[in-house]
Amino acid sequence: MAVTNDEIREEFSELGLQILDEVGDLKDKLDQKHHVWKRAEKVAEHFDVSLGTVKSWKRQGLITGYKHDKVVIYDIKAIERELFQVTK
């Protein structure tokens, strides 16, 4: 059975797309596992802004706070990714 170059190219193209999809899924899973949690005061310190600015970001829905033992904490990595488009 003979196989043409076009058929081989098409097969490799499909495999390449599948690999890219799987790599993307894996990257998403890894990103979800990397969190750096800080209280609002430390978030302000980290980004060199005032505590009022952090609270303003929260009120505007730009960042999300999570309750943990009656303390609101923030994911620094998520803030960098979503608010400042930092990708590492």
RACOR-V89527 format. One record per pair of residues at least 4 apart in sequence whose C-alpha atoms are under 6 Angstrom apart, sorted by sequence separation. I is the first residue (numbers start at 1). GAP is how many residues later the second one is. If there is no record, write none. Layout:
# RACOR-V89527
I GAP
I GAP
This chain:
# RACOR-V89527
12 4
38 4
42 4
44 4
52 4
58 4
67 4
78 4
79 4
80 4
81 4
44 5
57 5
58 5
67 5
81 5
44 6
57 6
66 6
80 6
44 7
65 7
66 7
65 8
65 9
41 10
39 34
38 35
38 36
37 37
37 38
36 39
35 40
36 40
35 42
